[in-house]
Amino acid sequence: MSTVHKVAASGFGSGTNELYDRARPSYPSQALTALHASLPESSGLKVVELGSGTGIFTRALLAHSSFGQSIAALRAVEPSAGMRDAFEKAISDSRITCQEGTFEKIDSSDGWADLVVVAQAWHWCPDYEKATAEIARVLKPGGIAAFIWNLEDRTAAPWVAQLRDTYEKFESNTPQFRLGLWRTMFDTTAYLNHFHPHEEKEWEYTLLTTASLVIDRVLSKSYVAILGGEEKERVKAGLEHILQVGEGKKWIDKEVGTFEYPYRTYLVLTQKK
């Protein structure tokens, strides 16, 4: 039976989705351009998006100059009912559907998809052997599997490193992207049998942000969302102090409180044999 990590299930469950959608960043256009360029076909694309959440990545695809008009159909797959509800409220497009499912259980026929993409979610996969086999099943030969993440860049400014040190101690052994546990997929029989060697790409950039947006970003993390009220308030106070001191902060407009938020986006691409 397919399973969802208990921290993900509660931390991204009903009641958390509005904050998640508001706080999480979108994806840089250059990453989407690189993804589109990797596809053997450039139009009439059939896409499966796993762990689609509230549709942040889906909306980025639809808004992108290359992807927007080239998608024929996109099937979003999301286990959280709250996330699916937020997705359906945010996206109204006859080409797009959002359905219940998991990494290991995708309601699509064999060889249907030109692209299977997972944004900000693949590290939650409970069984990379089964999930990689399922991705291979729904991809057509020559199709692309893509995995993309955004992560705050702790090397760009001391305040970002301090921020991450504050919240990462609450991870409680959850399988976070930064730990690289998702790389297990490359050793699975399903991957070795069905996919060519992967390639990785990375982009550095900054977002315009405010202190409240930074704090919301942290509070939207699953393992922070499930903290008790008092503990969460202590975390929030610590974040406020870090942002007030702002070591290495680069202001965009100090009067209105906007500054640079350093980020990196990581893209992993692999092609089905």
Buried (B, 14 or more C-beta within 10 A) or exposed (E): EBEBBEBBBBBBBEEBBEBBBEBBBBBBBEBBBBBBEBBEBEEEBBBBBBBBBBBBBBBBBBEBEBBEEBBEBBBBBBBBEBBBBBBBEBBEEEBBBBEEBBBBBBEBEEBBBBBBBBBBBBBBBBBBBBBBBBBBBBBBEEBBBBBBBBBBBBEBBBBBBBBBEBBEEBBEEBBBBBEEBBEBBBEBEBBEEBBEEBEEBEBEBBBEBBBEBBBBBBBBBBBBBBBEEEEBEEBBEBBBEBBEEBEBBEEBEEEEBBBBBBBBBBBBBBBBE
